[in-house]
Amino acid sequence: MSANGTIPRPEHPRPQMVRDSWLNLNGEWQFEIDTGRSGKQREWFASDKEFSRSIRVPFCPESKLSGVEYKDFMSAVWYKRTFDLPAEWTGGRVLLHFGAVDYDAEVWINGQSVGTHRGGYSSFRFDITDRLEAGANTITVYAEDDNRTGLQPRGKQSALFHSHGCDYTRTTGIWQTVWLEHVPEASIASFKLYPDPDNACVQIEAKLRGPAAGCALEAMASYGGKEVGRATARIAGASVRFTLPVSEVHLWQPGDPKLYDLKLKVSGGTAAPDEVGSYFGLRSIRLDGMAFRINDKSVFQRLVLDQGFYPDGVYTAPTDEDLRKDIEISMGLGFNGARLHEKVFEERFLYWADRLGYLVWGEQGNWGLDITTPHGLERFLPEWIEAVERDFNHPALIGWCPFNETWDRDGTKQDNEVLRIVYETTKAIDSTRPVIDTSGNFHVVTDIFDVHDYDQNPETFRARYEPMKTGGEVYVTFPKRQTYRGEPYFVSEYGGIWWNPGQQDAKSWGYGNRPTTEEEFLSRYAGLTDALLDHPMMFGFCYTQLYDVEQEVNGLYTYDRKPKFDPEAIRRINSRRAAIED
């Protein structure tokens, strides 16, 4: 609980798979820093072990909102709290969910281990039914975290004591909602939705847990409160696939996000029925020459870089409204989407993107992970698969980008097979979306070729891409390391114009020379952006960045989300028609 008695981040953390029987475990937990990683030997997981501090979950201990605000490296951390199961949770199974824990986690219930998980960005759960006792129960969580080893993705978390350059405050341990869920013995474990607007239906592929064979899975779709489709499939094994036709086709489109409500129900057999609430959007995606088509319409992607940091919460938004506000700020500037950069964002952000019609690209926080050997694949791929599976159903998510700027490490080149295998695995899991193997460099196999270009001179910036218009040379960064093979093309990082008038922090930085006036800034912004909007071979752009993050002051808003310019001035530049648009 917080100081005023309310639970922080009380909303349901998984809006696409909602059951009525759930319990939010955010709030005050006991907490301990385990500098020597000796807590397991000292059996700190025992139910009667008391910790010396408290922490406000789900905020990381580095954050102000956690109540700890410890900024040095923490080799390992421990959490503990008790809970009572609701009296009505009889029979069935009890699942313990974690939105994210950075990085290697182990969980105990009443002093008995229920499982481990590796990965600081992906969600996970444990079935804790057999470890529960009547009355009070104790949860203990242990997390190890060392982002300096090269053995874990850290994203933009600093590997030095201080934040520096484009690396910021670290996140250790729990940083997303912890919650309990009560499910029947036969229940839906997960499902994938394949929208098919051309055939007025959605394909459903569901995985079941427990004794579901012989039961039926019923799906019911509604739009605006009116039922528009119903279908039932018999369950013969651990999974089932079937088609849900809809009598009305309403397309999900950028800025016009028409969504259907969906209910799934497992019934029959001897188990209690399982009911899940969800939603979906009917929309199609395809690459067509140089165009990126959504519902067969060429849509220019006016993207902005969003790094998902917050002054008081670090990786965790203080409130659900803060997630929505970031999207509304971006749309108010004339952007229609974002690269979710070097971080797997929480599901609530994607929920608001779905609701507001905001395009997003999913990306892992790969920086810090050594991918010069196959060992990098072993550390990267399991967590990335979990992220892709979790976010598969979001209509706002229109592409995957597992890696960003895969630079050489200590003079050793990336292992190209790591990128190739991750690309192929992503395509095998999700054949519906394009995949960029590594944004910026160094491409190995990719559906889209993108470059990062922070040239601050609009004239030389424009000239670099002019030959492409008439079939001439295509600009390729690092031509000795990557080859353009005719893929759709865009500049996925540009701008980053340094603008922090009145701020004297010596660590502050941005790209290029700082403009001397607001007019000079807007002129440069317009010149760079116009060069991309006017280019008939560009399907989009991504401007760096939406808001400042700590010492990086090239945002269009400040870190505390105050506009640096009249948003309308930016919106006018971004919003005009692009050459490639229909």
Secondary structure, DSSP 4 states (H G I P E B T S, - for coil): --TTSPPSS-S-S-TTSB-S-EEE--EEEEEEE-TTS-TTTTTTTSTTPPPSEEEEETS-TTSTTTT----S--SEEEEEEEEE--TT--SSEEEEEES-EESEEEEEETTEEEEEEE-SSS-EEEE-GGG--SSEEEEEEEEE--TTSSSS--TTB-SSSS-BTTBB----EE-S-EEEEEE-SSEEEEEEEEEEGGGTEEEEEEEEESS-TT-EEEEEEEETTEEEEEEEEE--SSEEEEEEE-SS--BEETTEE--EEEEEEEE-SSSPPEEEEEEE-B--EEEETTEEEETTEE--EEEEEE---BTTTBTS-SSHHHHHHHHHHHHHTT--EEEETTS---HHHHHHHHHHT-EEEEE---TT---SSTHHHHHHHHHHHHHHHHHTT-TTEEEEE-EE----BTTBPP-HHHHHHHHHHHHHH-SSS-B-SEESS--SS-SSEEEEE----HHHHHHHHGGGGGT-PPP-SSTTT----S--EEEEEEE-B---TT---TT-B-BSSPPSSHHHHHHHHHHHHHHHHT-TTEEEEEEE-SB-BTTB---SB-TTS-BSS-HHHHHHHHHSPPTT--
